[in-house]
Amino acid sequence: MADVRLGTLNKVLLMGRLTRDPESRYTPSGAAVLNFRLAVNRRFRDQSGEWRDDTCYIDIVAWQQLAERLSQTLKKGSAVFVEGRLQSRSWETQEGQKRTTIEVNAASVQNLDKRESSGSFDSPPPEPEAAGSSTSSNDDDDVPF
């Protein structure tokens, strides 16, 4: 079995809302970096049959032109669809403690807010909707902020 090669897959698709305004900065070499946290909700029925919400908070990082474009349009509460990959990062604090985090390195981000949407970034434009169909949801009350 040692001769079997396993392919690799590291792909993440998330839809949620920003928990705060994104933080924009530049590396010493001049690369734009944008960090934001995404709240992703999951609705389920518990053992008693009651609906419950579970929220997962995920850190997202965008680089270069994607970061620059997103910094102009995203804000706290923005609904987005993120496509990217998981990335692990380690560092040492000033007190000498080792820290590790896992975040999503965004390859594309689509703004889902109809009123402010300027479309997607680094992805093809969405297909036009058929007349009379709607894919939007009014679940804004389910966001934990």
C-alpha positions in Angstrom: 0.0 0.0 0.0 2.9 2.4 0.4 3.2 2.7 -3.4 -0.3 4.3 -3.7 -0.1 8.0 -4.3 -2.9 10.0 -2.8 -4.0 13.2 -4.6 -4.3 16.4 -2.7 -7.3 18.6 -2.3 -7.5 21.8 -0.2 -10.6 23.8 -1.2 -12.9 25.8 1.0 -16.3 27.3 0.0 -18.0 29.5 2.6 -21.0 31.8 2.7 -21.5 34.2 5.6 -21.3 37.7 7.0 -18.3 39.8 8.1 -18.3 40.2 11.9 -16.4 43.5 11.8 -14.9 45.9 9.3 -11.9 44.3 7.4 -8.4 45.2 8.4 -6.2 46.4 5.6 -2.4 46.7 5.6 0.7 46.3 3.5 3.7 44.0 4.0 7.2 45.6 4.0 7.6 44.5 0.4 4.4 46.4 -0.6 1.9 43.6 -0.9 -1.7 44.4 0.1 -3.2 42.2 2.8 -6.8 42.2 4.0 -8.0 40.3 7.0 -11.6 39.7 8.1 -13.6 37.3 10.1 -16.6 35.5 8.7 -19.6 34.3 10.7 -21.1 31.1 9.0 -24.4 29.9 10.4 -25.7 26.3 10.5 -29.3 25.7 11.4 -30.4 22.3 12.7 -33.0 20.6 14.8 -31.9 19.4 18.3 -33.1 16.2 19.9 -36.3 17.8 21.1 -37.2 19.0 17.6 -36.4 22.7 18.3 -34.5 24.7 15.7 -31.1 25.8 16.8 -28.4 27.9 15.2 -24.7 27.2 15.4 -22.2 29.8 14.3 -18.7 29.2 13.3 -16.2 32.1 13.1 -13.5 31.8 10.4 -10.6 34.1 9.7 -10.1 35.0 6.0 -7.0 36.6 4.4 -6.9 38.1 0.9 -3.7 39.3 -0.9 -2.6 41.7 -3.6 -5.2 43.1 -6.0 -8.0 41.0 -4.4 -7.3 42.6 -1.0 -7.2 46.1 -2.5 -10.5 45.7 -4.3 -12.3 44.1 -1.3 -11.1 46.9 1.1 -13.2 49.4 -0.9 -16.4 47.5 -0.7 -16.6 45.2 2.3 -17.7 46.3 5.8 -19.2 44.8 8.9 -22.3 42.8 8.0 -21.4 42.3 4.4 -22.7 39.0 3.0 -20.0 37.2 1.0 -19.2 33.9 -0.8 -15.5 33.0 -0.3 -13.6 30.4 -2.3 -10.1 29.6 -1.1 -7.8 27.1 0.7 -6.9 26.3 4.3 -3.6 27.6 5.4 -1.8 27.0 8.7 0.5 29.7 10.2 2.7 29.7 13.3 4.5 32.5 15.2 6.0 33.2 18.5 4.6 35.9 20.9 6.8 38.5 22.6 6.5 36.3 25.7 8.0 33.4 23.8 4.8 31.4 23.5 4.3 29.5 20.2 1.0 30.2 18.5 -0.7 28.5 15.5 -3.8 29.4 13.6 -5.7 28.0 10.6 -7.2 30.5 8.2 -8.7 30.6 4.7 -6.5 32.1 2.0 -9.1 33.6 -0.3 -8.8 33.0 -4.1 -12.1 34.8 -4.9 -14.7 36.6 -2.9 -18.2 37.5 -4.2 -20.1 40.2 -2.5 -23.7 39.0 -2.1 -25.3 42.2 -0.9 -27.6 43.3 -3.7 -27.7 47.0 -2.7 -23.9 47.4 -2.8 -22.7 44.5 -4.8 -20.1 45.2 -7.4 -20.1 41.5 -8.3 -17.4 39.0 -7.7 -13.7 39.4 -7.5 -11.3 37.1 -9.3 -14.2 34.9 -10.5 -16.4 34.9 -13.6 -19.6 36.9 -13.6 -22.7 35.2 -12.3 -25.3 33.7 -14.7 -28.3 36.0 -15.2 -31.3 34.9 -13.2 -34.4 33.5 -14.9 -37.4 35.8 -14.7 -39.5 35.3 -11.6 -36.8 33.2 -9.8 -35.1 34.5 -6.7 -32.2 33.0 -4.8 -32.0 35.7 -2.1 -32.9 34.9 1.4 -34.2 37.2 4.2 -32.3 35.3 6.9 -30.4 38.5 8.0 -32.0 38.2 11.5 -30.1 34.9 12.0 -26.7 36.7 12.0 -25.3 36.8 15.6 -24.3 40.5 15.5 
